[in-house]
């Protein structure tokens, strides 16, 4: 091999080596950048996941309520309904409110009388255009009175099922309201939703109907509208008529197929 050819080959080798080292340097720089981004992004994603789990993925602060008027009283005089639901069906109640929509899974297998009563009233339009009557600090939302007062009802009361779970009213529970003098699990049309830790204080006297599957943030928003101070008529603190009118615009019942016999929804 001539000297000139040898020098040219050496030059090509040096050039190839230089290109290899430059490519290696660029690759290392990209890996360093990706690693640094991962160190930043992963903690942010983990923190976001923790916050989402802690809040149930529902942010009440993102919910806004429409300005609405309290609806007028509706004359309702019904009798307790016969059993009309299929206990093996999966029933869903979609509650449209002036603050947003709440979707609830109704526990027909566990509490067929309670669910049958709620479904019957909803299908007859009793819950449509009714006011939220009461909210309380701790996460209580009460409504379902056709005459728009806490004394209202459908024209009857009947006996429902008492919950059997030790902790009967976790966050998201839909249950039937009653007075303190009525027997356990007395049901009419008034209901309450547990949107906070207030349910821990309840004895298992209230008939459970279902649980929220979507829209817990809406329920929390409504519950946050509790009045300040002490209610002069009841003596309760942060408990009474909401500071803004909230209306249940419509409650729609749908079914989503047959529940497998081995599946028992928890209360």
C-alpha positions as CSV (number, residue, x, y, z in Angstrom):
1,X,0.0,0.0,0.0
2,X,1.4,3.4,-0.9
3,X,2.1,6.1,1.7
4,X,-0.6,8.3,0.2
5,X,-3.2,5.5,0.3
6,X,-2.3,4.7,3.9
7,X,-2.6,8.3,4.9
8,X,-6.0,8.5,3.3
9,X,-7.2,5.4,5.1
10,X,-6.0,6.8,8.4
11,X,-7.8,10.0,7.7
12,X,-11.1,8.1,6.9
13,X,-10.7,6.2,10.1
14,X,-10.2,9.3,12.1
15,X,-13.2,10.9,10.5
16,X,-15.4,7.8,11.2
17,X,-14.2,7.8,14.8
18,X,-15.0,11.4,15.2
19,X,-18.5,10.9,13.7
20,X,-19.1,7.9,16.1
21,X,-18.0,9.9,19.1
22,X,-20.2,12.9,18.1
23,X,-23.2,10.5,17.7
24,X,-22.5,8.9,21.1
25,X,-22.3,12.3,22.7
26,X,-25.6,13.3,21.2
27,X,-27.3,10.1,22.4
28,X,-25.9,10.5,25.9
29,X,-27.2,14.1,26.0
30,X,-30.7,12.9,24.9
31,X,-30.7,10.2,27.6
32,X,-29.7,12.8,30.2
33,X,-32.5,15.1,29.1
34,X,-35.1,12.4,29.2
35,X,-33.9,11.2,32.6
36,X,-34.1,14.7,34.0
37,X,-37.6,15.1,32.6
38,X,-38.6,11.8,34.2
39,X,-37.4,13.0,37.6
40,X,-39.7,16.0,37.3
41,X,-42.7,14.4,35.6
42,X,-43.0,11.2,37.6
43,X,-43.4,12.9,41.0
44,X,-45.9,15.3,39.5
45,X,-48.0,12.3,38.1
46,X,-47.7,10.4,41.4
47,X,-48.8,13.5,43.4
48,X,-51.7,14.0,41.0
49,X,-52.8,10.4,41.4
50,X,-52.6,10.6,45.1
51,X,-54.7,13.8,45.1
52,X,-57.2,12.1,42.7
53,X,-57.6,9.0,44.9
54,X,-57.9,11.1,48.1
55,X,-60.7,13.2,46.6
56,X,-62.4,10.4,44.8
57,X,-61.5,12.1,41.5
58,X,-64.2,14.7,42.2
59,X,-63.4,18.4,42.6
60,X,-66.4,20.3,44.0
61,X,-64.5,23.6,43.3
62,X,-64.9,22.9,39.6
63,X,-68.7,22.8,39.8
64,X,-70.9,25.9,39.3
65,X,-74.6,26.1,40.1
66,X,-77.1,27.9,37.9
67,X,-79.2,30.7,39.4
68,X,-82.7,29.3,39.7
69,X,-85.9,30.1,41.5
70,X,-87.4,27.8,44.1
71,X,-90.1,25.7,42.3
72,X,-93.7,25.9,43.3
73,X,-95.4,23.2,45.4
74,X,-96.8,20.3,43.5
75,X,-100.0,18.5,44.7
76,X,-99.2,14.9,45.1
77,X,-101.4,12.3,46.8
78,X,-100.3,8.7,46.2
79,X,-100.4,5.4,47.9
80,X,-97.5,3.1,48.6
81,X,-96.5,1.3,45.3
82,X,-96.8,-2.5,44.8
83,X,-93.5,-4.3,44.0
84,X,-92.8,-3.4,40.4
85,X,-89.1,-3.8,40.0
86,X,-87.1,-6.9,39.0
87,X,-84.6,-7.5,41.8
88,X,-82.1,-9.0,39.4
89,X,-82.0,-5.9,37.2
90,X,-79.4,-3.2,37.6
91,X,-81.2,0.1,38.1
92,X,-79.6,3.5,37.6
93,X,-81.0,6.9,38.7
94,X,-79.8,9.9,36.8
95,X,-80.5,13.0,38.9
96,X,-80.2,16.3,36.9
97,X,-79.8,19.3,39.2
98,X,-79.1,23.0,38.8
99,X,-75.5,22.3,39.9
100,X,-74.9,19.3,37.5
101,X,-75.8,15.6,37.1
102,X,-75.5,12.9,39.7
103,X,-75.7,9.2,38.7
104,X,-76.6,6.6,41.2
105,X,-76.6,2.9,41.2
106,X,-79.7,1.6,43.0
107,X,-79.2,-1.5,45.3
108,X,-82.3,-3.5,44.2
109,X,-80.9,-6.8,45.3
110,X,-80.1,-5.6,48.9
111,X,-83.0,-3.2,49.4
112,X,-85.8,-4.1,46.9
113,X,-88.6,-2.3,48.9
114,X,-86.6,0.9,49.2
115,X,-85.5,0.9,45.6
116,X,-89.0,0.0,44.3
117,X,-90.4,3.0,46.2
118,X,-87.8,5.4,44.8
119,X,-88.1,4.1,41.3
120,X,-91.9,4.4,41.4
121,X,-91.8,8.0,42.6
122,X,-89.2,8.9,40.0
123,X,-91.1,7.3,37.2
124,X,-94.2,9.3,38.2
125,X,-92.3,12.6,38.1
126,X,-92.6,13.2,41.9
127,X,-88.9,14.3,42.1
128,X,-88.9,16.5,39.0
129,X,-88.8,20.2,39.8
130,X,-88.2,19.8,43.5
131,X,-86.0,22.0,45.7
132,X,-83.0,20.9,47.8
133,X,-84.5,21.7,51.2
134,X,-81.6,21.3,53.5
135,X,-77.8,21.0,53.5
136,X,-75.5,20.6,56.4
137,X,-71.8,21.0,57.1
138,X,-70.2,17.6,56.9
139,X,-71.9,16.7,53.7
140,X,-75.6,16.3,53.9
141,X,-78.0,17.1,51.0
142,X,-81.8,16.6,51.6
143,X,-84.6,16.9,49.1
144,X,-87.5,15.0,47.5
145,X,-90.5,16.9,48.9
146,X,-93.2,17.7,46.3
147,X,-94.6,20.6,48.4
148,X,-91.1,22.0,48.8
149,X,-91.0,21.9,52.6
150,X,-89.4,19.5,55.1
151,X,-92.9,18.4,56.1
152,X,-93.9,17.3,52.6
153,X,-94.3,13.8,51.2
154,X,-96.1,11.7,48.6
155,X,-99.3,11.2,50.6
156,X,-98.0,8.0,52.4
157,X,-95.3,6.5,54.4
158,X,-94.4,2.8,54.4
159,X,-91.9,0.4,55.9
160,X,-88.6,-0.2,54.1
161,X,-85.6,-2.2,54.8
162,X,-83.1,-1.3,57.6
163,X,-79.5,-1.4,56.5
164,X,-77.5,-4.3,57.8
165,X,-73.9,-2.9,57.2
166,X,-72.0,-1.7,60.3
167,X,-71.1,1.5,58.4
168,X,-74.4,2.0,56.6
169,X,-73.9,5.5,55.2
170,X,-70.5,6.0,53.6
171,X,-69.8,8.9,51.3
172,X,-72.0,8.7,48.2
173,X,-75.0,7.0,49.9
174,X,-78.5,7.7,48.8
175,X,-81.1,7.0,51.6
176,X,-84.6,7.9,52.6
177,X,-85.2,10.7,55.2
178,X,-87.6,10.4,58.1
179,X,-88.5,12.2,61.3
180,X,-86.9,11.3,64.6
181,X,-90.2,9.9,65.9
182,X,-90.9,7.6,63.0
183,X,-89.9,3.9,63.1
184,X,-86.6,2.8,61.6
185,X,-86.6,2.6,57.7
186,X,-89.8,4.6,57.4
187,X,-89.9,5.8,53.8
188,X,-91.9,8.4,51.9
189,X,-90.5,10.6,49.1
190,X,-87.8,12.6,50.9
191,X,-84.3,11.4,50.5
192,X,-80.8,12.5,51.5
193,X,-77.4,12.1,50.0
194,X,-74.2,11.7,52.0
195,X,-71.5,13.8,50.5
196,X,-69.0,13.9,53.5
197,X,-68.3,12.3,56.9
198,X,-71.7,13.2,58.3
199,X,-72.9,9.7,57.6
200,X,-70.5,8.3,60.3
201,X,-72.8,9.9,62.9
202,X,-76.0,8.2,61.8
203,X,-77.5,5.1,63.5
204,X,-78.8,2.6,60.9
205,X,-82.3,3.9,61.0
206,X,-82.6,5.2,57.5
207,X,-83.5,3.1,54.4
208,X,-80.6,2.9,52.0
209,X,-81.5,3.1,48.3
210,X,-78.2,3.4,46.4
211,X,-74.8,4.9,45.9
212,X,-73.3,7.6,43.7
213,X,-71.3,6.3,40.7
214,X,-70.7,9.7,39.0
215,X,-71.1,13.3,40.1
216,X,-69.9,13.1,43.7
217,X,-68.3,16.5,43.1
218,X,-71.8,17.8,42.3
219,X,-73.2,16.5,45.6
220,X,-70.2,17.9,47.5
221,X,-70.8,21.3,45.8
222,X,-74.5,21.3,46.9
223,X,-73.5,20.2,50.4
224,X,-71.0,23.1,50.6
225,X,-73.9,25.6,50.4
226,X,-74.7,25.2,54.1
227,X,-75.9,28.3,55.9
228,X,-73.5,30.1,58.3
229,X,-74.2,30.2,62.0
230,X,-77.1,28.8,63.9
231,X,-80.6,28.2,62.4
232,X,-83.0,30.1,64.6
233,X,-85.8,27.6,64.0
234,X,-83.9,24.4,64.7
235,X,-81.0,25.5,66.7
236,X,-78.6,23.6,64.4
237,X,-75.3,25.0,63.4
238,X,-74.4,25.2,59.7
239,X,-77.5,23.2,58.9
240,X,-80.6,24.4,57.0
241,X,-81.8,25.9,53.8
242,X,-78.9,26.2,51.2
243,X,-77.5,29.7,50.7
244,X,-78.4,29.4,47.0
245,X,-81.5,27.8,45.5
246,X,-80.7,24.3,44.2
247,X,-83.3,22.4,42.2
248,X,-83.6,18.7,41.2
249,X,-84.7,19.3,37.7
250,X,-85.4,15.6,36.7
251,X,-84.8,12.1,37.9
252,X,-84.6,9.4,35.2
253,X,-84.5,5.7,35.9
254,X,-82.8,3.3,33.5
255,X,-81.7,-0.3,33.6
256,X,-78.4,-1.8,32.6
257,X,-79.0,-5.5,32.3
258,X,-79.2,-8.4,34.6
259,X,-77.1,-8.5,37.7
260,X,-75.3,-11.9,38.0
261,X,-76.7,-13.9,41.0
262,X,-73.2,-14.0,42.6
263,X,-72.9,-10.3,42.7
264,X,-74.2,-8.5,45.8
265,X,-73.7,-4.7,45.7
266,X,-72.3,-3.4,49.0
267,X,-74.2,-0.9,51.1
